[in-house]
Amino acid sequence: MENSSRFFCNKECEYFPCHAGVNPERFNCLFCYCPMNYYDDCLGNPEFFTLENGIRVKDCSHCLFPHNPDHYDAIMEFLQEKLSNKM
C-alpha cells in the first residue's frame, strides 16, 4: 500500500511496529495518536480499569482499529458525528 492522505506507514520509526502481531505492510501509522482516544465510545476495543483512587482509565494499548487502513472512513465519520453533536 502506498503512502497517501489516507495511509501512512513509517517503517523508519524507532517504535515500528508499535503493536505486536501486525502485518507491517498494512499497518497505518496515520493515526499514531488515535483521534478517538478522548471518547469512551470509540470504534476500537479499549480496556478500562479503575485506579485505587477511583479514577477510571482507558487503555488502548492493544487496540489496532486506527491502524487498519480499511477503517479510515469509519474514523472520519465517527469524528464528524461527534463534532456535529457538539454544535
N, C-alpha and C positions, 0 to 999 in steps of 0.2 A: 504494500500500500504506500502511495506517495504522500509526502508531507503536503498539507494544504491548509485551508482555513478551517477544515472540519477534522483534520487528523494531523497530529504531530508526534513523531517518535524521536526522542533524544537518546540515542544509544551511547552518546558520549558522556551522559550524566553519571556522576560517581555513584548514584543510588540505583541506576538502571540494572535490572528491573526492580522496582521498589516493592513488588509483591511476588511471592514465590509461586511457581507453577503456572506462569502465564506464557502465552505464545509471544515471544519478543517481536515477531513480525507484525502482529496485530494489536500491540499494546499502545494505546493512545495516551500520550503524555500531555495533551492539550489541557486537560482538567487536572493537572498535577495537584493543585489545591482545589478540591471539589467545591463548585459554586453552590451546591445543595447542602453543604455542611451545616449551615445555620438552621435548617429545617428538620425537625424530628420526623416529619412525614415524607422524607426524601424518597426517591425511587430506588435507592440502594438497599442494602441489607445490614445496617449498622447494628451494633450491640449496645445495650445500655447497662450501666451499673451505677450503684449508689455508693458514694463515699461515706465514711463513718460520720461525717458532719451533716449528712442528709442531701448533699448536692448530687444531682443526677448528671452523669457524664455520658456523652455519646462517643462510642469507639468505632471508627470507620476503618481501622487498620486492616481488616480482612475483606473489605468491600471492593469489588472490581467493577462495579457498574459504570462509573465515569470513565474507565479506561477501555471500555469496549467501543470501538469505532461505530458500531451499529446503533449506539444509544445517543448519539449527538442530537438528533431531532427531538427525542423524548425529553432530554435535559433542557433544551431550549424552550420547549412548550411548557414544561413544569415551571421554569423560571418566569416565563411570560405570564403564566396564570397567577403566580404569586405576586408579581408586580402589579397586575391588573386588580387584584383583590385589595391592594393597599391604597389604591387611588379612589 
